């Protein structure tokens, strides 16, 4: 916040729309930010990829970027993306081309990925996985600032913050077993938004935009309470709340504390 002259609430409102690129933060007018980010994405990032890799079907690359931008925080993989091309764009594209373009986007620091990790089995799961944008302002610019969904963008921002602190970040999967009301045994997979690792440190982190009811709180905690190890479990909410720790050992904190306090994971 040192480079920003507003309060943290206004800072968040702007950050979630325009991202955190240094030059963007210094601009005062919304029109300036929109123009800068839109041109930067198209004339610098995409143009460099197209020229460096001699891409002729540029519309395929642009369509792929749009699909990924619309699906941040959602599980996907090349076959799903291929199906989206067919159903939504009425276009065909090979799986190899999709994989190659995704690698180009990663190499250009436009996107990054989070693999799925089986917490109890202690092993990685194959696809699907999640992709996040390195800067949410660039993501929003790509979509013409039409899909500014704060819930998904908050998740993307948490991912980026963890990465900036040096953590490797995966999507956690934990299996829950139980018996339903009819006495029938069941098992289902629950998702933990992020498993963050750095050396011997590990944190399980859930992004929950808001938990206005006890039912919602139970829902957000479900995956965390099914992890049996002693690593810290955290729920990050958009609401302004005091940092608390409940009877299950789960810490709840606001996105403001998470982002602005360097030791937020230790609170």
C-alpha positions in Angstrom: 0.0 0.0 0.0 3.0 2.3 0.2 2.6 3.4 -3.4 -1.1 3.9 -3.1 -2.6 7.1 -1.6 -6.1 5.9 -0.8 -7.4 3.7 2.0 -7.3 -0.1 1.9 -11.0 -0.5 0.9 -10.7 1.8 -2.1 -7.3 0.1 -2.8 -9.0 -3.3 -2.9 -11.8 -2.1 -5.1 -9.3 -0.8 -7.6 -6.9 -3.7 -7.3 -9.5 -6.3 -8.0 -10.4 -4.5 -11.2 -7.1 -3.0 -12.5 -4.5 -5.3 -10.8 -1.2 -4.4 -9.4 1.1 -3.5 -12.3 3.3 -0.6 -11.0 2.4 1.9 -13.8 -1.3 1.2 -13.4 -1.2 2.0 -9.7 0.2 5.5 -10.4 -2.6 6.3 -12.9 -5.4 8.5 -11.6 -8.1 8.1 -14.3 -10.0 4.9 -15.0 -9.8 5.6 -18.7 -6.0 5.6 -18.5 -5.9 2.3 -16.7 -8.3 0.7 -19.1 -6.5 1.9 -22.2 -3.1 1.0 -20.8 -4.0 -2.6 -19.7 -5.9 -3.3 -22.9 -3.1 -2.1 -25.2 -0.4 -3.8 -23.0 -2.1 -7.2 -23.3 -2.7 -7.0 -27.0 0.2 -5.0 -28.3 2.9 -6.4 -26.0 2.1 -9.7 -24.5 0.1 -11.3 -27.3 2.1 -9.7 -30.1 5.3 -11.0 -28.6 3.9 -14.6 -28.4 2.7 -14.4 -31.9 5.9 -13.1 -33.3 8.2 -15.3 -31.2 6.4 -18.5 -32.1 5.4 -17.6 -35.6 1.7 -18.2 -34.9 -0.4 -17.8 -38.0 -3.9 -18.6 -36.6 -3.9 -15.7 -34.2 -7.6 -15.9 -33.5 -7.2 -19.4 -32.0 -4.7 -17.9 -29.5 -7.0 -15.0 -28.7 -10.0 -17.3 -28.2 -8.0 -19.6 -25.9 -7.0 -16.6 -23.8 -10.6 -15.6 -23.5 -11.7 -19.1 -22.5 -9.0 -19.2 -19.8 -9.8 -15.7 -18.6 -13.5 -16.6 -18.2 -12.6 -19.8 -16.3 -10.2 -18.7 -13.5 -10.7 -20.8 -10.4 -12.5 -23.5 -12.4 -11.1 -27.0 -13.1 -10.2 -27.5 -16.7 -7.9 -29.2 -19.1 -7.1 -29.3 -22.8 -10.0 -31.7 -23.7 -12.5 -29.4 -21.9 -11.1 -26.4 -23.7 -11.3 -28.2 -27.0 -15.0 -29.0 -26.3 -15.6 -25.3 -25.5 -14.1 -24.3 -28.8 -16.5 -26.6 -30.5 -19.6 -25.8 -28.5 -19.2 -22.0 -27.9 -17.0 -20.8 -30.7 -18.0 -23.4 -33.3 -14.3 -23.9 -34.1 -12.0 -26.8 -34.0 -8.5 -26.8 -32.6 -6.2 -29.7 -31.8 -5.2 -30.7 -28.3 -1.6 -30.3 -29.2 -2.2 -26.8 -30.3 -4.0 -26.0 -27.0 -1.2 -27.5 -24.9 1.4 -25.6 -26.9 -0.5 -22.2 -26.6 -0.9 -22.7 -22.9 2.8 -23.2 -22.5 3.4 -20.0 -24.5 1.1 -18.1 -22.1 2.9 -19.5 -19.1 6.3 -18.7 -20.5 5.1 -15.1 -21.1 4.0 -14.8 -17.5 0.4 -14.3 -18.4 -1.0 -17.4 -16.6 0.2 -20.0 -14.1 -1.3 -23.3 -13.0 -2.3 -25.0 -9.8 -2.1 -28.8 -9.9 -4.5 -31.0 -7.9 -2.9 -32.7 -4.9 -4.5 -35.6 -2.9 -3.8 -34.6 0.7 -4.4 -37.9 2.3 -2.8 -40.0 -0.4 0.1 -37.5 -0.6 0.3 -37.6 -4.4 -0.6 -35.5 -7.4 -3.7 -36.1 -9.4 -3.6 -35.6 -13.2 -5.9 -33.3 -14.9 -8.2 -31.3 -14.6 -6.3 -28.4 -12.9 -6.7 -24.7 -12.5 -5.2 -21.7 -14.3 -4.8 -18.3 -12.8 -3.7 -15.0 -14.3 -0.5 -13.4 -13.1 -2.2 -10.1 -13.0 -6.0 -9.7 -12.6 -6.0 -6.3 -14.3 -4.7 -7.9 -17.5 -7.3 -10.7 -17.2 -10.1 -8.1 -16.8 -8.7 -6.1 -19.7 -8.7 -9.1 -21.9 -12.5 -9.5 -21.3 -13.2 -5.8 -21.7 -13.8 -5.4 -18.0 -17.2 -7.2 -18.5 -16.6 -10.2 -16.1 -15.3 -8.6 -13.0 -16.5 -11.4 -10.6 -15.0 -10.5 -7.2 -15.4 -14.0 -5.8 -13.2 -15.6 -8.5 -10.8 -12.7 -8.6 -10.2 -12.8 -4.9 -9.2 -16.5 -5.3 -6.8 -15.5 -8.1 -5.4 -12.7 -5.9 -4.8 -15.1 -3.0 -3.0 -17.5 -5.3 -0.8 -14.7 -6.6 0.0 -13.5 -3.1 1.1 -17.0 -2.0 3.3 -17.4 -5.1 4.8 -14.0 -4.5 5.8 -15.1 -1.0 7.7 -18.1 -2.4 5.1 -20.8 -1.9 4.3 -23.6 -4.3 0.6 -23.6 -4.6 -1.6 -26.6 -5.4 -5.4 -27.3 -5.3 -6.1 -29.7 -2.5 -8.3 -32.8 -2.7 -9.5 -34.6 0.4 -11.8 -37.6 0.6 -14.7 -37.7 3.0 -16.3 -40.9 4.0 -19.5 -41.3 5.9 -23.0 -42.8 6.2 -26.1 -41.1 4.8 -29.5 -40.9 6.4 -30.5 -44.2 4.9 -27.5 -45.9 6.4 -25.7 -46.2 3.1 -21.9 -45.6 3.1 -20.6 -42.9 0.8 -17.4 -41.2 -0.1 -16.9 -37.9 -1.9 -14.1 -35.6 -2.8 -13.9 -32.2 -1.2 -11.7 -29.4 -2.5 -9.3 -27.2 -0.6 -8.7 -24.0 -2.7 -5.0 -23.9 -1.9 -2.3 -26.1 -0.4 0.7 -23.8 0.1 4.1 -25.3 0.7 7.5 -23.7 1.5 10.2 -25.9 2.9 8.7 -27.6 6.0 5.8 -25.1 6.1 2.4 -26.0 4.8 -0.9 -24.1 5.0 -4.4 -25.1 3.8 -6.3 -22.1 2.6 -9.9 -21.6 1.7 -11.1 -18.5 -0.2 -14.6 -17.7 1.0 -15.9 -14.4 -0.2 -18.5 -14.2 2.6 -19.9 -16.5 5.3 -23.1 -14.8 6.4 -24.7 -17.9 7.8 -23.7 -20.9 9.9 -24.7 -23.1 7.0 -22.2 -21.3 4.7 -19.5 -21.5 7.3 -20.0 -25.3 7.7 -19.8 -25.6 3.9 -16.5 -23.7 3.7 -15.0 -25.6 6.6 -16.0 -29.0 5.3 -12.8 -29.8 3.4 -10.5 -28.4 6.1 -12.0 -30.4 9.0 -11.4 -33.6 7.0 -7.6 -33.0 6.9 -6.1 -34.9 9.8 -2.6 -33.4 10.0 -1.5 -30.5 12.2 -0.7 -27.9 9.6 -2.5 -24.6 9.8 -5.9 -24.2 8.2 -7.1 -20.7 7.2 -10.3 -19.3 5.7 -9.9 -15.9 4.0 -13.0 -13.8 3.7 -13.7 -10.4 2.0 -15.6 -9.2 5.1 -13.8 -7.1 7.7 -13.4 -9.4 10.6 -11.0 -9.9 13.5 -8.6 -12.8 13.2 -10.2 -15.7 15.0 -9.6 -19.4 15.6 -12.5 -21.7 16.2 -13.0 -25.0 18.0 -11.7 -26.9 15.0 -8.5 -25.0 15.0 -9.4 -23.1 11.8 -8.3 -19.5 11.5 -10.6 -16.9 9.8 -9.1 -13.6 8.6 -10.0 -10.8 6.2 -8.4 -10.4 2.8 -7.0 -7.1 4.1 -5.1 -8.8 6.9 -4.0 -11.6 4.5 -2.6 -9.2 1.9 -1.3 -6.3 4.1 0.4 -8.2 6.9 3.7 -9.9 6.0 3.2 -12.5 8.8 -0.5 -13.0 8.0 -0.2 -16.8 7.8 1.1 -16.8 11.3 -1.7 -14.7 12.9 
